[in-house]
Amino acid sequence: MTQVTRRDFLKLTSTAAAGLALGDLSHLGIDMGPMRRNASRLRTQGAKTYPSVCPYCAVGCSQLISVQDGKITNIEGNPDSPINGGTLCPKGAATYQLTVNPQRVSKALYRAPGGTQWEEKPLDWCMDRIAEKVKAVRDATFQQKLGDKVVNRTMALASLGGATLDNEENYLMKKYFGALGMVYIENQARI
């Protein structure tokens, strides 16, 4: 019989606890599947489940969102999806926290130039403020001609779209921003 020191015992148990927290102990020959399925069943018991798409990137992994009494109780990968087969990357797996985190900012916050404090503002005020700023910059920097050539552009504004935008949204953004005279229009999915 081998002697296990206190230090060895603590190393082993902390490693196992870390493995459980991370959710993968397959390298130790432990199948976590049944435990995950049972935990998922507890959170989804009595809830209505809706298929959805992960909001993080352009891959479009399918998710199952469980809702009970108007509140999201669980989000997990959809095993029927040909895209992700029920698996999710770390960001996709954290989507539940994105929706229910009590520290999530859910109101528009504004900090005045030179200010040190954030203040809550109505969304309409924020949208008007953005429109005013864009118009002011465009008006101040718009260039109709470059020599004899008509360019109708502003080099002071740019757009970087998010990776979850679909082709139709990107098409509309390109048309809209191009009409404003923007030259630098890019999408994160291509970077």
C-alpha positions, 0 to 999 in steps of 0.5 A, a space after each residue: 500500500 502506498 503512502 499518500 501525503 497530505 500534500 499529494 491528497 490536496 494536489 489530487 483533490 484540487 486537480 479533480 475539482 478544477 477538472 469538474 469546474 472546467 467540465 472535462 475529465 475525459 483525460 482521466 477516463 471519467 465520462 462527464 456526459 451523464 452528469 451534464 445531462 442531469 444538470 441540464 434536465 434540472 434547469 429545463 424541467 417544466 420549461 419551454 425550449 426554443 431553438 436559436 442561434 449563438 450571438 457571438 460569431 458568424 459560424 451560427 452555432 445552434 442553441 436551445 434556449 429554455 424559458 420558464 415563467 418568462 425567464 431564461 433558465 438554460 442555454 445549451 448547444 443544440 444536438 440536432 444542429 449540423 453546424 455544431 452538433 450540440 457543442 459550443 465554444 467557451 463564449 457560446 457556452 457562456 451565453 446564459 451568463 450574458 443574458 442573466 448576469 445582474 451586472 450586465 449594463 441594460 441602460 444607455 450610459 453617457 459620460 460627458 467629455 472630461 467628465 468622471 461620472 456615467 449618467 443614464 440617458 434615454 435611448 432616444 437621446 443617445 441615438 439623436 446624439 450619435 446622429 448629431 455627431 456623425 452629421 457634424 463630422 461629415 459636414 466638417 470633413 466632406 470632400 466633394 472633389 479631389 482636383 477635377 475628380 468627383 469623390 463625394 467622401 469623408 475620410 473622418 468616419 469609418 464603420 466596423 461591423 460585427 461578425 454576427 451580421 448577416 449578408 443582408 444587414 452588411 449589404 444595407 450597412 454598405 449602402 447606407 454608409 457609402 451614401 454618407 460618403 464613408 470610405 472605410 467600411 469593414 466587417 469583423 468577420 473578414 478580419 
